[in-house]
Structures are given as C-alpha cells and as structure tokens.
Amino acid sequence: MGISRCTMYRYRRLGWLSVINIAGRPYVTPESAAEFNRRAAAGEFKKAPHGAAQQTLASGGTATNQGRVKA
C-alpha cells in the first residue's frame, strides 16, 4: 500500500484497515486495501482543519501560501 508499519498500525487500531495475522505479522489483503481506498476516496476519513489552518480559513483566507513572504 505504500504506508509505513506505524501508519498501518494506527489505521488498524482506528478500525480503518483490516489485516490478517500470519506468523505474528500483519498483512493487508487486496480486498482490504481496495475497501480502504474506496472509503478514502469517498471522504470517509476526512477531518476538519485544526490550528493555524482553521484560523486562516475562519478569517476568510485560503490555507495555501497565507502569510508567506515571496522571495
């Protein structure tokens, strides 16, 4: 899937990704990866912005290049 073992552990812990255990190691099945990708494309895991991004959007600005000095 192109994600680290730590990320896979977090996704598994959150219930976003199901894995099978073979000899003590977690493996992602193709069906599970396809289901995860479908849910991600549908925006199921989307979260609201936090911190500076939330403040920028609340003030009517955009989250990209806000407050940066151009060189």
C-alpha positions in Angstrom: 0.0 0.0 0.0 3.0 2.3 0.3 2.5 3.2 4.0 4.8 2.6 6.9 4.3 -0.1 9.5 3.5 2.6 12.1 0.8 4.1 9.9 -0.7 0.7 9.2 -0.8 0.0 13.0 -2.6 3.3 13.6 -5.1 2.7 10.8 -5.7 -0.8 12.1 -6.2 0.5 15.6 -8.7 3.0 14.4 -10.6 0.3 12.5 -9.9 1.9 9.1 -7.9 -1.1 7.8 -8.4 -4.8 8.4 -5.4 -7.1 8.4 -4.8 -10.8 8.7 -2.1 -12.2 11.0 0.3 -14.7 9.5 3.1 -15.9 11.8 2.8 -12.9 14.0 3.0 -10.3 11.2 0.1 -8.3 10.0 -0.7 -8.5 6.2 -3.2 -6.4 4.3 -5.3 -8.3 1.8 -6.0 -6.9 -1.6 -9.7 -6.8 -0.7 -9.0 -4.8 2.4 -6.7 -2.4 0.6 -9.4 -1.8 -2.1 -12.1 -1.2 0.6 -9.8 1.3 2.4 -9.1 3.1 -0.9 -12.8 3.3 -1.8 -13.6 4.7 1.7 -10.8 7.2 1.5 -11.9 8.4 -2.0 -15.4 8.8 -0.6 -14.0 11.2 2.1 -15.0 9.0 5.0 -11.7 9.7 6.9 -11.8 13.5 6.2 -11.3 15.7 9.3 -11.8 19.4 9.8 -8.6 21.6 9.9 -7.0 22.4 13.2 -4.6 25.0 14.5 -3.3 27.7 12.1 -5.2 26.3 9.1 -8.5 26.5 10.9 -7.8 30.1 11.9 -6.8 31.1 8.4 -10.0 29.6 6.9 -12.2 31.2 9.6 -10.8 34.6 8.7 -11.8 34.2 5.1 -8.4 33.4 3.7 -7.2 30.3 1.9 -5.0 27.7 3.6 -2.2 27.9 0.9 0.6 30.4 1.0 -1.2 32.5 3.6 1.1 34.9 5.3 4.3 33.8 3.5 6.7 36.2 2.0 7.5 35.8 -1.6 11.2 35.7 -2.4 
